[in-house]
Every structure is written in C-alpha cells, then in structure tokens.
Amino acid sequence: MVITFCGHREIEDPIAVERRILDLLQQYAVADVQFYLGGYGQFDRLALSACQKFKSVNNGARLCFVTPYLSEKYLRSVADSDVYEEIIVPQRAFDGRYSIIRRNRWMVDNCDFLIAYVQRCWGGAYKTLQYALKVNKKVVNIASEW
C-alpha cells in the first residue's frame, strides 16, 4: 500500500491536523505501507511527523521522498538528511518550471490513498486533489472535516 499527501504551505491548527493524519494512518495503513512524501511546507512537515510516529510502532513502514528535481546537489541534500529510507526519482525527468506539479501527479498516479489538507480552490494542493479525484483515488480531505 502507498499513501501520499498534499496540502497547503500554512496550516491553521497544526496540532489537530497532525493528530488527524496519524488517526487516518492508524485507520487505513497496513504494516508494510510506503509513505510518498514531498517535503515542502507546513502540511508536508506534519505528514512526515505523523508518518514517523506511525513508523515507530510499525517497523515495516517506509518513508520515501519523491523528488521533483534531478540536480545532483539537490538530491545530495535530501539524501544527507537521514530522514527517508528511500529517495524516489520518477522515471520521467521533471526538472523545469512545472517540476512540482508533475511530481505531484506522479505521486497520485502511484498511490492507493491520498490524505489532503485543501481549504482553497486554487494552487498546487488544490490541483493535486482535483487530479486525484478525477482519476478515482481514495481521498480524505482533512480540511473539509472542520
């Protein structure tokens, strides 16, 4: 099982959002789950923290960073962080203006479940959520619960 995430750069109630992410992981994730993480903004940091907490009691879980960029310097900086078990470089090269958008679509295409925090109807998180719905992925939008 692969779970991925998309959300806004800034979050109104980070403690509640992280708690909800962890609740969803405990509800839906299997022991050998892979988490595809993007590493940008507050929501991504909360998702990473929740995944780390889940992993602390589920050794089979894997934290995977999906890179939007192919530059050696960028990849080395991520690899040196010791946070992720794996750095995934999607088959198609994404360097360029729309790298993050293309990477986000790749993450949706290759996941089983998307956990989102999308409050606004514009921006990258919104576009990623809409794409996931269009391709019939299982989605929970935490922001719509409040």
Secondary structure, 3 states (H helix, E strand, C coil): CEEEEEECCCCCCHHHHHHHHHHHHHHHCCCCCEEEECCCHHHHHHHHHHHHHHHHHCCCCEEEEECCCCCHHHHHHHHCCCCCCEEECCCCCCCCCCHHHHHHHHHHHCCCEEEEECCCCCCHHHHHHHHHHHCCCEEEEHHHHC
